[in-house]
Amino acid sequence: MVATIQKLGMSEEEINNLERLEGPWEKNVKRSHVEMYYTPPPSEGDIAAFEASFGVLPVDYRNFMLKFNGGIPKPNTLRTQDNERVVNYFVPLKCPRGFTENLYDCFDTYRDRIPRGMLPIASSGGGDLILIQTQSADNNCGKIYYWSHELESESDASNYYDNIELISDSFSELLTKFE
């Protein structure tokens, strides 16, 4: 099944409906969700600026970001060779302060914890990530991996691959693997 992508954030109407059921939200949380909901996808210029720092993005992932700016896959369960995984959300390139990490922040947080040439593109819950390979000497660019924080290297992770599992050969293929 191909996952559909739900926009990150919530409209004021959606939040008001939830508040009637669950009680009031904190003002800053409400504001950041509404701001994210109305944040436009990144422009070609935004993507080009990101690529200038982090390398060229695979075309299918680049097009996804231009259209959606991250998002929540529905359904969000992914069966891999070894396990069933949940993908909470794809990390946006653009987001208001206080909403979540954007791709820049996410990379800064994990740069020394993930293999070189990989970019964290989704939260898989519990501290785990979905990575896309953006640089490779062996032509693996665009491949998608599941990264387990529980098995991460205690030292330099730039060449450590024992805690990653290949889950698809491309971002487009990844979107077809949700159940």
C-alpha positions in Angstrom: 0.0 0.0 0.0 1.3 3.5 -0.8 1.3 5.7 2.2 -0.6 9.0 2.1 1.0 11.9 3.8 -0.7 14.0 6.4 0.4 17.6 6.8 2.5 18.3 9.9 0.8 20.6 12.4 -2.9 21.2 12.9 -5.4 23.8 11.9 -7.1 25.9 14.6 -10.3 24.0 13.9 -8.6 20.6 14.5 -7.1 21.8 17.7 -10.4 23.3 18.9 -12.1 20.0 18.3 -9.3 18.1 20.2 -9.5 20.6 23.1 -13.2 19.9 23.4 -12.4 16.2 23.9 -9.1 16.4 25.8 -8.9 19.8 27.4 -7.0 23.0 26.6 -3.5 23.0 25.0 -0.7 25.3 26.1 -0.7 28.5 24.0 2.8 28.0 22.7 2.1 24.4 21.6 -1.1 25.4 19.9 0.6 28.3 18.2 3.5 26.1 16.9 1.1 23.5 15.5 -1.0 26.2 13.7 2.1 27.8 12.3 3.5 24.5 11.1 0.1 23.7 9.4 0.4 26.9 7.4 4.1 26.7 6.7 4.5 26.3 2.9 6.7 23.6 1.5 10.3 24.5 0.8 11.1 26.3 -2.4 13.6 25.2 -5.0 15.9 27.8 -3.4 15.4 26.3 0.1 16.3 22.9 -1.2 19.3 24.2 -3.2 20.6 25.9 0.0 20.2 22.7 1.9 21.9 20.7 -0.8 24.9 23.2 -0.8 25.6 22.1 2.8 24.5 18.5 2.8 24.9 17.2 -0.8 22.4 16.5 -3.5 19.2 14.8 -2.4 17.9 11.8 -4.4 15.3 13.1 -6.9 12.3 11.2 -5.4 13.0 12.5 -1.8 13.7 16.0 -3.1 10.3 16.0 -4.9 8.6 14.7 -1.8 10.1 17.6 0.3 9.1 20.1 -2.4 5.5 18.8 -2.2 5.0 17.9 1.4 7.9 19.4 3.6 7.8 16.2 5.7 4.6 14.8 7.1 3.0 11.9 8.8 2.6 8.6 6.8 -0.8 7.0 6.9 -0.6 4.1 7.5 2.6 4.4 9.5 3.7 0.8 10.1 6.5 -0.6 8.0 7.5 -4.2 7.9 11.2 -4.7 7.4 13.2 -7.9 7.0 13.6 -8.3 10.8 10.8 -6.3 12.4 7.7 -4.2 12.2 8.6 -0.5 12.5 6.6 2.6 13.1 7.4 5.9 11.4 6.1 8.8 13.4 6.8 11.5 10.9 9.1 12.6 8.1 11.3 15.5 9.3 10.5 18.9 7.6 13.0 21.2 6.1 11.1 24.2 7.2 9.2 24.6 10.5 8.4 27.2 13.0 10.5 27.5 16.1 9.3 25.2 18.8 7.5 22.8 16.6 10.0 20.0 16.0 13.5 19.6 14.6 14.0 20.5 11.0 16.5 18.6 8.8 19.3 21.0 9.7 18.7 20.5 13.5 18.2 16.7 13.1 21.5 16.3 11.2 23.4 18.5 13.7 22.0 16.3 16.6 23.0 13.0 14.9 25.9 13.8 12.7 28.5 12.0 15.0 26.1 9.2 15.7 25.2 8.0 12.2 27.3 6.7 9.3 28.9 9.3 7.1 26.9 10.1 4.0 23.6 9.5 5.7 20.8 12.0 6.5 18.1 11.4 9.1 14.8 11.9 7.4 12.2 10.5 9.8 11.5 9.7 13.4 10.8 6.1 14.1 10.1 6.5 17.8 12.1 5.6 20.8 15.1 7.5 19.5 15.3 5.5 16.3 15.5 7.0 12.8 15.0 6.5 9.2 18.1 7.5 7.2 18.6 8.2 3.5 22.1 7.7 1.9 23.1 10.9 0.2 26.7 10.2 -0.5 28.4 6.9 -1.3 31.4 5.6 -3.1 29.6 2.3 -4.0 26.6 3.9 -5.7 24.1 3.3 -2.9 22.7 6.9 -2.9 19.0 7.0 -2.3 18.9 3.8 -0.3 16.8 3.9 2.9 17.9 2.5 6.3 16.5 2.0 9.7 18.9 3.2 12.4 18.6 1.8 16.0 19.9 4.0 18.7 20.1 1.1 21.1 22.9 -0.5 19.1 24.8 2.6 18.2 28.6 2.9 18.4 30.0 4.3 21.6 32.8 6.0 19.6 33.1 7.4 16.1 30.0 6.2 14.1 31.1 7.6 10.7 31.9 4.1 9.5 29.7 2.0 11.8 26.9 0.0 10.1 26.1 -2.6 12.7 23.0 -0.7 13.9 21.4 0.0 10.5 19.1 -2.2 8.4 18.4 -1.7 4.7 14.6 -1.2 4.3 14.3 0.0 0.7 16.3 0.8 -2.4 14.7 4.3 -2.8 12.4 6.8 -1.1 9.6 6.0 -3.6 9.8 2.3 -2.7 9.7 3.1 1.0 6.4 4.9 0.5 4.9 1.6 -0.9 6.0 -0.5 2.1 3.6 0.9 4.7 0.8 -1.3 6.1 
